[in-house]
């Protein structure tokens, strides 16, 4: 299980990586360089970390809500 802080850190990395490669730059983390060719992987990682972060958010419900009329 990840902490909310770790999930936010990883989400921030993937957002930065996506932004940089879309502008023609690269980003390096833990000895790995991410470039435009990695955009599909970067977006997949961002989506995964968004889900993890959202699931760790305070007050998260099961997704079910009462209907409002």
N, CA, C and O atoms as a Maestro MAE file, in Angstrom:
{
 s_m_m2io_version
 :::
 2.0.0
}

f_m_ct {
 s_m_title
 :::
 protein
 m_atom[276] {
  # First column is atom index #
  i_m_mmod_type
  r_m_x_coord
  r_m_y_coord
  r_m_z_coord
  i_m_residue_number
  s_m_chain_name
  s_m_pdb_residue_name
  s_m_pdb_atom_name
  i_m_atomic_number
  :::
  1 25 0.846 -1.185 0.000 1 A "UNK " " N  " 7
  2 3 0.000 0.000 0.000 1 A "UNK " " CA " 6
  3 2 0.884 1.239 0.000 1 A "UNK " " C  " 6
  4 15 1.881 1.301 0.719 1 A "UNK " " O  " 8
  5 25 0.523 2.196 -0.787 2 A "UNK " " N  " 7
  6 3 1.270 3.440 -0.893 2 A "UNK " " CA " 6
  7 2 0.674 4.486 0.035 2 A "UNK " " C  " 6
  8 15 -0.517 4.466 0.347 2 A "UNK " " O  " 8
  9 25 1.536 5.401 0.467 3 A "UNK " " N  " 7
  10 3 1.042 6.535 1.234 3 A "UNK " " CA " 6
  11 2 0.502 7.566 0.246 3 A "UNK " " C  " 6
  12 15 0.846 7.559 -0.936 3 A "UNK " " O  " 8
  13 25 -0.334 8.434 0.749 4 A "UNK " " N  " 7
  14 3 -0.879 9.493 -0.097 4 A "UNK " " CA " 6
  15 2 0.241 10.412 -0.593 4 A "UNK " " C  " 6
  16 15 0.203 10.889 -1.727 4 A "UNK " " O  " 8
  17 25 1.236 10.657 0.264 5 A "UNK " " N  " 7
  18 3 2.366 11.515 -0.120 5 A "UNK " " CA " 6
  19 2 3.164 10.882 -1.264 5 A "UNK " " C  " 6
  20 15 3.551 11.577 -2.204 5 A "UNK " " O  " 8
  21 25 3.411 9.577 -1.192 6 A "UNK " " N  " 7
  22 3 4.149 8.880 -2.251 6 A "UNK " " CA " 6
  23 2 3.346 8.903 -3.549 6 A "UNK " " C  " 6
  24 15 3.902 9.134 -4.623 6 A "UNK " " O  " 8
  25 25 2.052 8.665 -3.451 7 A "UNK " " N  " 7
  26 3 1.203 8.689 -4.641 7 A "UNK " " CA " 6
  27 2 1.232 10.073 -5.290 7 A "UNK " " C  " 6
  28 15 1.284 10.180 -6.515 7 A "UNK " " O  " 8
  29 25 1.199 11.123 -4.486 8 A "UNK " " N  " 7
  30 3 1.252 12.492 -5.006 8 A "UNK " " CA " 6
  31 2 2.600 12.759 -5.662 8 A "UNK " " C  " 6
  32 15 2.668 13.389 -6.718 8 A "UNK " " O  " 8
  33 25 3.669 12.283 -5.040 9 A "UNK " " N  " 7
  34 3 5.019 12.450 -5.597 9 A "UNK " " CA " 6
  35 2 5.117 11.782 -6.976 9 A "UNK " " C  " 6
  36 15 5.646 12.373 -7.917 9 A "UNK " " O  " 8
  37 25 4.616 10.577 -7.089 10 A "UNK " " N  " 7
  38 3 4.676 9.861 -8.356 10 A "UNK " " CA " 6
  39 2 3.767 10.508 -9.401 10 A "UNK " " C  " 6
  40 15 4.141 10.615 -10.569 10 A "UNK " " O  " 8
  41 25 2.596 10.932 -8.993 11 A "UNK " " N  " 7
  42 3 1.693 11.617 -9.901 11 A "UNK " " CA " 6
  43 2 2.343 12.896 -10.430 11 A "UNK " " C  " 6
  44 15 2.269 13.182 -11.625 11 A "UNK " " O  " 8
  45 25 2.970 13.654 -9.555 12 A "UNK " " N  " 7
  46 3 3.660 14.875 -9.975 12 A "UNK " " CA " 6
  47 2 4.767 14.569 -10.980 12 A "UNK " " C  " 6
  48 15 4.952 15.309 -11.946 12 A "UNK " " O  " 8
  49 25 5.508 13.473 -10.755 13 A "UNK " " N  " 7
  50 3 6.561 13.085 -11.701 13 A "UNK " " CA " 6
  51 2 5.971 12.802 -13.076 13 A "UNK " " C  " 6
  52 15 6.475 13.297 -14.084 13 A "UNK " " O  " 8
  53 25 4.914 12.015 -13.122 14 A "UNK " " N  " 7
  54 3 4.335 11.655 -14.421 14 A "UNK " " CA " 6
  55 2 3.733 12.868 -15.121 14 A "UNK " " C  " 6
  56 15 3.791 12.960 -16.347 14 A "UNK " " O  " 8
  57 25 3.162 13.791 -14.373 15 A "UNK " " N  " 7
  58 3 2.642 15.021 -14.984 15 A "UNK " " CA " 6
  59 2 3.795 15.838 -15.561 15 A "UNK " " C  " 6
  60 15 3.699 16.348 -16.677 15 A "UNK " " O  " 8
  61 25 4.879 15.962 -14.806 16 A "UNK " " N  " 7
  62 3 6.055 16.698 -15.288 16 A "UNK " " CA " 6
  63 2 6.650 16.007 -16.516 16 A "UNK " " C  " 6
  64 15 7.004 16.668 -17.492 16 A "UNK " " O  " 8
  65 25 6.757 14.678 -16.464 17 A "UNK " " N  " 7
  66 3 7.321 13.932 -17.592 17 A "UNK " " CA " 6
  67 2 6.477 14.140 -18.843 17 A "UNK " " C  " 6
  68 15 7.014 14.379 -19.925 17 A "UNK " " O  " 8
  69 25 5.167 14.051 -18.700 18 A "UNK " " N  " 7
  70 3 4.280 14.240 -19.845 18 A "UNK " " CA " 6
  71 2 4.433 15.646 -20.421 18 A "UNK " " C  " 6
  72 15 4.515 15.820 -21.637 18 A "UNK " " O  " 8
  73 25 4.469 16.630 -19.555 19 A "UNK " " N  " 7
  74 3 4.610 18.019 -19.989 19 A "UNK " " CA " 6
  75 2 5.932 18.229 -20.730 19 A "UNK " " C  " 6
  76 15 5.971 18.870 -21.780 19 A "UNK " " O  " 8
  77 25 7.006 17.683 -20.173 20 A "UNK " " N  " 7
  78 3 8.327 17.873 -20.790 20 A "UNK " " CA " 6
  79 2 8.435 17.174 -22.141 20 A "UNK " " C  " 6
  80 15 8.914 17.772 -23.104 20 A "UNK " " O  " 8
  81 25 8.002 15.930 -22.226 21 A "UNK " " N  " 7
  82 3 8.161 15.230 -23.507 21 A "UNK " " CA " 6
  83 2 7.234 15.807 -24.576 21 A "UNK " " C  " 6
  84 15 7.566 15.767 -25.761 21 A "UNK " " O  " 8
  85 25 6.091 16.336 -24.184 22 A "UNK " " N  " 7
  86 3 5.219 16.977 -25.159 22 A "UNK " " CA " 6
  87 2 5.822 18.266 -25.710 22 A "UNK " " C  " 6
  88 15 5.466 18.716 -26.800 22 A "UNK " " O  " 8
  89 25 6.742 18.854 -24.939 23 A "UNK " " N  " 7
  90 3 7.405 20.067 -25.421 23 A "UNK " " CA " 6
  91 2 8.757 19.746 -26.067 23 A "UNK " " C  " 6
  92 15 9.561 20.646 -26.312 23 A "UNK " " O  " 8
  93 25 9.003 18.454 -26.342 24 A "UNK " " N  " 7
  94 3 10.214 18.059 -27.053 24 A "UNK " " CA " 6
  95 2 11.427 17.832 -26.180 24 A "UNK " " C  " 6
  96 15 12.533 17.669 -26.695 24 A "UNK " " O  " 8
  97 25 11.249 17.816 -24.881 25 A "UNK " " N  " 7
  98 3 12.360 17.615 -23.953 25 A "UNK " " CA " 6
  99 2 12.323 16.193 -23.411 25 A "UNK " " C  " 6
  100 15 11.441 15.407 -23.756 25 A "UNK " " O  " 8
  101 25 13.279 15.876 -22.569 26 A "UNK " " N  " 7
  102 3 13.291 14.574 -21.914 26 A "UNK " " CA " 6
  103 2 13.387 14.789 -20.408 26 A "UNK " " C  " 6
  104 15 13.630 15.904 -19.946 26 A "UNK " " O  " 8
  105 25 13.196 13.726 -19.657 27 A "UNK " " N  " 7
  106 3 13.310 13.785 -18.206 27 A "UNK " " CA " 6
  107 2 13.975 12.498 -17.746 27 A "UNK " " C  " 6
  108 15 13.717 11.428 -18.297 27 A "UNK " " O  " 8
  109 25 14.825 12.600 -16.745 28 A "UNK " " N  " 7
  110 3 15.532 11.430 -16.228 28 A "UNK " " CA " 6
  111 2 15.187 11.239 -14.764 28 A "UNK " " C  " 6
  112 15 15.198 12.190 -13.982 28 A "UNK " " O  " 8
  113 25 14.880 9.998 -14.397 29 A "UNK " " N  " 7
  114 3 14.595 9.652 -13.008 29 A "UNK " " CA " 6
  115 2 15.147 8.265 -12.753 29 A "UNK " " C  " 6
  116 15 14.894 7.332 -13.515 29 A "UNK " " O  " 8
  117 25 15.903 8.137 -11.677 30 A "UNK " " N  " 7
  118 3 16.485 6.852 -11.276 30 A "UNK " " CA " 6
  119 2 17.261 6.199 -12.422 30 A "UNK " " C  " 6
  120 15 17.184 4.986 -12.617 30 A "UNK " " O  " 8
  121 25 18.000 7.000 -13.169 31 A "UNK " " N  " 7
  122 3 18.841 6.484 -14.241 31 A "UNK " " CA " 6
  123 2 18.113 6.176 -15.539 31 A "UNK " " C  " 6
  124 15 18.745 5.749 -16.506 31 A "UNK " " O  " 8
  125 25 16.831 6.376 -15.587 32 A "UNK " " N  " 7
  126 3 16.053 6.121 -16.801 32 A "UNK " " CA " 6
  127 2 15.671 7.449 -17.442 32 A "UNK " " C  " 6
  128 15 15.185 8.355 -16.766 32 A "UNK " " O  " 8
  129 25 15.890 7.559 -18.734 33 A "UNK " " N  " 7
  130 3 15.524 8.759 -19.465 33 A "UNK " " CA " 6
  131 2 14.231 8.515 -20.233 33 A "UNK " " C  " 6
  132 15 14.097 7.535 -20.965 33 A "UNK " " O  " 8
  133 25 13.293 9.423 -20.050 34 A "UNK " " N  " 7
  134 3 11.982 9.345 -20.685 34 A "UNK " " CA " 6
  135 2 11.951 10.371 -21.812 34 A "UNK " " C  " 6
  136 15 12.301 11.534 -21.608 34 A "UNK " " O  " 8
  137 25 11.533 9.941 -22.996 35 A "UNK " " N  " 7
  138 3 11.456 10.820 -24.159 35 A "UNK " " CA " 6
  139 2 10.082 10.676 -24.802 35 A "UNK " " C  " 6
  140 15 9.204 9.988 -24.281 35 A "UNK " " O  " 8
  141 25 9.915 11.335 -25.935 36 A "UNK " " N  " 7
  142 3 8.637 11.304 -26.670 36 A "UNK " " CA " 6
  143 2 8.196 9.866 -26.974 36 A "UNK " " C  " 6
  144 15 7.004 9.560 -26.996 36 A "UNK " " O  " 8
  145 25 9.171 9.004 -27.206 37 A "UNK " " N  " 7
  146 3 8.854 7.607 -27.516 37 A "UNK " " CA " 6
  147 2 8.195 6.895 -26.334 37 A "UNK " " C  " 6
  148 15 7.547 5.865 -26.518 37 A "UNK " " O  " 8
  149 25 8.353 7.428 -25.140 38 A "UNK " " N  " 7
  150 3 7.776 6.826 -23.943 38 A "UNK " " CA " 6
  151 2 6.432 7.429 -23.559 38 A "UNK " " C  " 6
  152 15 5.918 7.139 -22.478 38 A "UNK " " O  " 8
  153 25 5.851 8.262 -24.419 39 A "UNK " " N  " 7
  154 3 4.638 8.993 -24.067 39 A "UNK " " CA " 6
  155 2 3.480 8.071 -23.679 39 A "UNK " " C  " 6
  156 15 2.746 8.375 -22.739 39 A "UNK " " O  " 8
  157 25 3.308 6.968 -24.375 40 A "UNK " " N  " 7
  158 3 2.230 6.034 -24.041 40 A "UNK " " CA " 6
  159 2 2.438 5.491 -22.625 40 A "UNK " " C  " 6
  160 15 1.489 5.421 -21.844 40 A "UNK " " O  " 8
  161 25 3.670 5.109 -22.292 41 A "UNK " " N  " 7
  162 3 3.981 4.597 -20.948 41 A "UNK " " CA " 6
  163 2 3.796 5.675 -19.889 41 A "UNK " " C  " 6
  164 15 3.302 5.405 -18.795 41 A "UNK " " O  " 8
  165 25 4.194 6.893 -20.222 42 A "UNK " " N  " 7
  166 3 4.056 8.003 -19.279 42 A "UNK " " CA " 6
  167 2 2.577 8.258 -18.986 42 A "UNK " " C  " 6
  168 15 2.191 8.427 -17.829 42 A "UNK " " O  " 8
  169 25 1.768 8.284 -20.013 43 A "UNK " " N  " 7
  170 3 0.336 8.525 -19.806 43 A "UNK " " CA " 6
  171 2 -0.320 7.394 -19.036 43 A "UNK " " C  " 6
  172 15 -1.188 7.638 -18.198 43 A "UNK " " O  " 8
  173 25 0.075 6.178 -19.305 44 A "UNK " " N  " 7
  174 3 -0.456 5.038 -18.565 44 A "UNK " " CA " 6
  175 2 -0.070 5.144 -17.093 44 A "UNK " " C  " 6
  176 15 -0.902 4.920 -16.214 44 A "UNK " " O  " 8
  177 25 1.196 5.485 -16.823 45 A "UNK " " N  " 7
  178 3 1.650 5.656 -15.449 45 A "UNK " " CA " 6
  179 2 0.914 6.775 -14.737 45 A "UNK " " C  " 6
  180 15 0.542 6.642 -13.571 45 A "UNK " " O  " 8
  181 25 0.705 7.881 -15.446 46 A "UNK " " N  " 7
  182 3 -0.031 9.007 -14.845 46 A "UNK " " CA " 6
  183 2 -1.444 8.581 -14.474 46 A "UNK " " C  " 6
  184 15 -1.927 8.903 -13.388 46 A "UNK " " O  " 8
  185 25 -2.099 7.869 -15.358 47 A "UNK " " N  " 7
  186 3 -3.462 7.429 -15.084 47 A "UNK " " CA " 6
  187 2 -3.511 6.467 -13.893 47 A "UNK " " C  " 6
  188 15 -4.419 6.542 -13.065 47 A "UNK " " O  " 8
  189 25 -2.532 5.570 -13.812 48 A "UNK " " N  " 7
  190 3 -2.482 4.640 -12.678 48 A "UNK " " CA " 6
  191 2 -2.280 5.378 -11.364 48 A "UNK " " C  " 6
  192 15 -2.945 5.083 -10.371 48 A "UNK " " O  " 8
  193 25 -1.353 6.347 -11.358 49 A "UNK " " N  " 7
  194 3 -1.090 7.097 -10.124 49 A "UNK " " CA " 6
  195 2 -2.235 8.043 -9.786 49 A "UNK " " C  " 6
  196 15 -2.480 8.303 -8.608 49 A "UNK " " O  " 8
  197 25 -2.939 8.563 -10.783 50 A "UNK " " N  " 7
  198 3 -4.131 9.369 -10.502 50 A "UNK " " CA " 6
  199 2 -5.165 8.532 -9.758 50 A "UNK " " C  " 6
  200 15 -5.776 8.998 -8.797 50 A "UNK " " O  " 8
  201 25 -5.356 7.301 -10.205 51 A "UNK " " N  " 7
  202 3 -6.316 6.402 -9.565 51 A "UNK " " CA " 6
  203 2 -5.886 6.078 -8.145 51 A "UNK " " C  " 6
  204 15 -6.703 6.118 -7.224 51 A "UNK " " O  " 8
  205 25 -4.614 5.757 -7.959 52 A "UNK " " N  " 7
  206 3 -4.104 5.441 -6.615 52 A "UNK " " CA " 6
  207 2 -4.279 6.643 -5.704 52 A "UNK " " C  " 6
  208 15 -4.768 6.506 -4.582 52 A "UNK " " O  " 8
  209 25 -3.880 7.830 -6.179 53 A "UNK " " N  " 7
  210 3 -3.981 9.043 -5.368 53 A "UNK " " CA " 6
  211 2 -5.439 9.341 -5.011 53 A "UNK " " C  " 6
  212 15 -5.753 9.667 -3.867 53 A "UNK " " O  " 8
  213 25 -6.312 9.227 -5.992 54 A "UNK " " N  " 7
  214 3 -7.738 9.478 -5.753 54 A "UNK " " CA " 6
  215 2 -8.295 8.492 -4.721 54 A "UNK " " C  " 6
  216 15 -9.082 8.876 -3.856 54 A "UNK " " O  " 8
  217 25 -7.888 7.228 -4.813 55 A "UNK " " N  " 7
  218 3 -8.369 6.218 -3.871 55 A "UNK " " CA " 6
  219 2 -7.846 6.439 -2.454 55 A "UNK " " C  " 6
  220 15 -8.458 5.982 -1.489 55 A "UNK " " O  " 8
  221 25 -6.725 7.132 -2.326 56 A "UNK " " N  " 7
  222 3 -6.159 7.422 -1.002 56 A "UNK " " CA " 6
  223 2 -6.645 8.752 -0.429 56 A "UNK " " C  " 6
  224 15 -6.304 9.107 0.699 56 A "UNK " " O  " 8
  225 25 -7.431 9.479 -1.200 57 A "UNK " " N  " 7
  226 3 -7.890 10.792 -0.766 57 A "UNK " " CA " 6
  227 2 -8.882 10.676 0.388 57 A "UNK " " C  " 6
  228 15 -9.720 9.775 0.408 57 A "UNK " " O  " 8
  229 25 -8.781 11.602 1.354 58 A "UNK " " N  " 7
  230 3 -9.711 11.591 2.485 58 A "UNK " " CA " 6
  231 2 -11.148 11.762 2.011 58 A "UNK " " C  " 6
  232 15 -11.420 12.503 1.066 58 A "UNK " " O  " 8
  233 25 -12.047 11.078 2.668 59 A "UNK " " N  " 7
  234 3 -13.455 11.224 2.353 59 A "UNK " " CA " 6
  235 2 -13.885 10.502 1.098 59 A "UNK " " C  " 6
  236 15 -15.003 10.687 0.616 59 A "UNK " " O  " 8
  237 25 -12.996 9.679 0.569 60 A "UNK " " N  " 7
  238 3 -13.352 8.941 -0.643 60 A "UNK " " CA " 6
  239 2 -14.458 7.956 -0.303 60 A "UNK " " C  " 6
  240 15 -14.378 7.210 0.673 60 A "UNK " " O  " 8
  241 25 -15.460 7.975 -1.111 61 A "UNK " " N  " 7
  242 3 -16.578 7.050 -0.909 61 A "UNK " " CA " 6
  243 2 -16.412 5.856 -1.832 61 A "UNK " " C  " 6
  244 15 -15.473 5.798 -2.626 61 A "UNK " " O  " 8
  245 25 -17.305 4.929 -1.727 62 A "UNK " " N  " 7
  246 3 -17.261 3.737 -2.567 62 A "UNK " " CA " 6
  247 2 -17.661 4.043 -4.004 62 A "UNK " " C  " 6
  248 15 -17.684 3.150 -4.851 62 A "UNK " " O  " 8
  249 25 -17.973 5.288 -4.273 63 A "UNK " " N  " 7
  250 3 -18.403 5.657 -5.616 63 A "UNK " " CA " 6
  251 2 -19.912 5.694 -5.746 63 A "UNK " " C  " 6
  252 15 -20.441 6.186 -6.742 63 A "UNK " " O  " 8
  253 25 -20.612 5.173 -4.740 64 A "UNK " " N  " 7
  254 3 -22.069 5.188 -4.757 64 A "UNK " " CA " 6
  255 2 -22.541 6.444 -4.032 64 A "UNK " " C  " 6
  256 15 -21.999 6.827 -2.995 64 A "UNK " " O  " 8
  257 25 -23.555 7.069 -4.598 65 A "UNK " " N  " 7
  258 3 -24.107 8.267 -3.987 65 A "UNK " " CA " 6
  259 2 -25.614 8.184 -4.012 65 A "UNK " " C  " 6
  260 15 -26.211 7.475 -4.821 65 A "UNK " " O  " 8
  261 25 -26.208 8.925 -3.108 66 A "UNK " " N  " 7
  262 3 -27.662 9.053 -3.114 66 A "UNK " " CA " 6
  263 2 -28.065 9.992 -4.228 66 A "UNK " " C  " 6
  264 15 -27.387 10.988 -4.482 66 A "UNK " " O  " 8
  265 25 -29.147 9.688 -4.883 67 A "UNK " " N  " 7
  266 3 -29.636 10.562 -5.937 67 A "UNK " " CA " 6
  267 2 -30.252 11.810 -5.324 67 A "UNK " " C  " 6
  268 15 -30.926 11.754 -4.295 67 A "UNK " " O  " 8
  269 25 -30.007 12.918 -5.970 68 A "UNK " " N  " 7
  270 3 -30.626 14.173 -5.536 68 A "UNK " " CA " 6
  271 2 -31.694 14.547 -6.537 68 A "UNK " " C  " 6
  272 15 -31.435 14.602 -7.739 68 A "UNK " " O  " 8
  273 25 -32.887 14.802 -6.050 69 A "UNK " " N  " 7
  274 3 -34.006 15.163 -6.919 69 A "UNK " " CA " 6
  275 2 -34.449 16.568 -6.666 69 A "UNK " " C  " 6
  276 15 -35.384 17.045 -7.308 69 A "UNK " " O  " 8
  :::
 }
 m_bond[275] {
  # First column is bond index #
  i_m_from
  i_m_to
  i_m_order
  :::
  1 1 2 1
  2 2 3 1
  3 3 4 2
  4 3 5 1
  5 5 6 1
  6 6 7 1
  7 7 8 2
  8 7 9 1
  9 9 10 1
  10 10 11 1
  11 11 12 2
  12 11 13 1
  13 13 14 1
  14 14 15 1
  15 15 16 2
  16 15 17 1
  17 17 18 1
  18 18 19 1
  19 19 20 2
  20 19 21 1
  21 21 22 1
  22 22 23 1
  23 23 24 2
  24 23 25 1
  25 25 26 1
  26 26 27 1
  27 27 28 2
  28 27 29 1
  29 29 30 1
  30 30 31 1
  31 31 32 2
  32 31 33 1
  33 33 34 1
  34 34 35 1
  35 35 36 2
  36 35 37 1
  37 37 38 1
  38 38 39 1
  39 39 40 2
  40 39 41 1
  41 41 42 1
  42 42 43 1
  43 43 44 2
  44 43 45 1
  45 45 46 1
  46 46 47 1
  47 47 48 2
  48 47 49 1
  49 49 50 1
  50 50 51 1
  51 51 52 2
  52 51 53 1
  53 53 54 1
  54 54 55 1
  55 55 56 2
  56 55 57 1
  57 57 58 1
  58 58 59 1
  59 59 60 2
  60 59 61 1
  61 61 62 1
  62 62 63 1
  63 63 64 2
  64 63 65 1
  65 65 66 1
  66 66 67 1
  67 67 68 2
  68 67 69 1
  69 69 70 1
  70 70 71 1
  71 71 72 2
  72 71 73 1
  73 73 74 1
  74 74 75 1
  75 75 76 2
  76 75 77 1
  77 77 78 1
  78 78 79 1
  79 79 80 2
  80 79 81 1
  81 81 82 1
  82 82 83 1
  83 83 84 2
  84 83 85 1
  85 85 86 1
  86 86 87 1
  87 87 88 2
  88 87 89 1
  89 89 90 1
  90 90 91 1
  91 91 92 2
  92 91 93 1
  93 93 94 1
  94 94 95 1
  95 95 96 2
  96 95 97 1
  97 97 98 1
  98 98 99 1
  99 99 100 2
  100 99 101 1
  101 101 102 1
  102 102 103 1
  103 103 104 2
  104 103 105 1
  105 105 106 1
  106 106 107 1
  107 107 108 2
  108 107 109 1
  109 109 110 1
  110 110 111 1
  111 111 112 2
  112 111 113 1
  113 113 114 1
  114 114 115 1
  115 115 116 2
  116 115 117 1
  117 117 118 1
  118 118 119 1
  119 119 120 2
  120 119 121 1
  121 121 122 1
  122 122 123 1
  123 123 124 2
  124 123 125 1
  125 125 126 1
  126 126 127 1
  127 127 128 2
  128 127 129 1
  129 129 130 1
  130 130 131 1
  131 131 132 2
  132 131 133 1
  133 133 134 1
  134 134 135 1
  135 135 136 2
  136 135 137 1
  137 137 138 1
  138 138 139 1
  139 139 140 2
  140 139 141 1
  141 141 142 1
  142 142 143 1
  143 143 144 2
  144 143 145 1
  145 145 146 1
  146 146 147 1
  147 147 148 2
  148 147 149 1
  149 149 150 1
  150 150 151 1
  151 151 152 2
  152 151 153 1
  153 153 154 1
  154 154 155 1
  155 155 156 2
  156 155 157 1
  157 157 158 1
  158 158 159 1
  159 159 160 2
  160 159 161 1
  161 161 162 1
  162 162 163 1
  163 163 164 2
  164 163 165 1
  165 165 166 1
  166 166 167 1
  167 167 168 2
  168 167 169 1
  169 169 170 1
  170 170 171 1
  171 171 172 2
  172 171 173 1
  173 173 174 1
  174 174 175 1
  175 175 176 2
  176 175 177 1
  177 177 178 1
  178 178 179 1
  179 179 180 2
  180 179 181 1
  181 181 182 1
  182 182 183 1
  183 183 184 2
  184 183 185 1
  185 185 186 1
  186 186 187 1
  187 187 188 2
  188 187 189 1
  189 189 190 1
  190 190 191 1
  191 191 192 2
  192 191 193 1
  193 193 194 1
  194 194 195 1
  195 195 196 2
  196 195 197 1
  197 197 198 1
  198 198 199 1
  199 199 200 2
  200 199 201 1
  201 201 202 1
  202 202 203 1
  203 203 204 2
  204 203 205 1
  205 205 206 1
  206 206 207 1
  207 207 208 2
  208 207 209 1
  209 209 210 1
  210 210 211 1
  211 211 212 2
  212 211 213 1
  213 213 214 1
  214 214 215 1
  215 215 216 2
  216 215 217 1
  217 217 218 1
  218 218 219 1
  219 219 220 2
  220 219 221 1
  221 221 222 1
  222 222 223 1
  223 223 224 2
  224 223 225 1
  225 225 226 1
  226 226 227 1
  227 227 228 2
  228 227 229 1
  229 229 230 1
  230 230 231 1
  231 231 232 2
  232 231 233 1
  233 233 234 1
  234 234 235 1
  235 235 236 2
  236 235 237 1
  237 237 238 1
  238 238 239 1
  239 239 240 2
  240 239 241 1
  241 241 242 1
  242 242 243 1
  243 243 244 2
  244 243 245 1
  245 245 246 1
  246 246 247 1
  247 247 248 2
  248 247 249 1
  249 249 250 1
  250 250 251 1
  251 251 252 2
  252 251 253 1
  253 253 254 1
  254 254 255 1
  255 255 256 2
  256 255 257 1
  257 257 258 1
  258 258 259 1
  259 259 260 2
  260 259 261 1
  261 261 262 1
  262 262 263 1
  263 263 264 2
  264 263 265 1
  265 265 266 1
  266 266 267 1
  267 267 268 2
  268 267 269 1
  269 269 270 1
  270 270 271 1
  271 271 272 2
  272 271 273 1
  273 273 274 1
  274 274 275 1
  275 275 276 2
  :::
 }
}
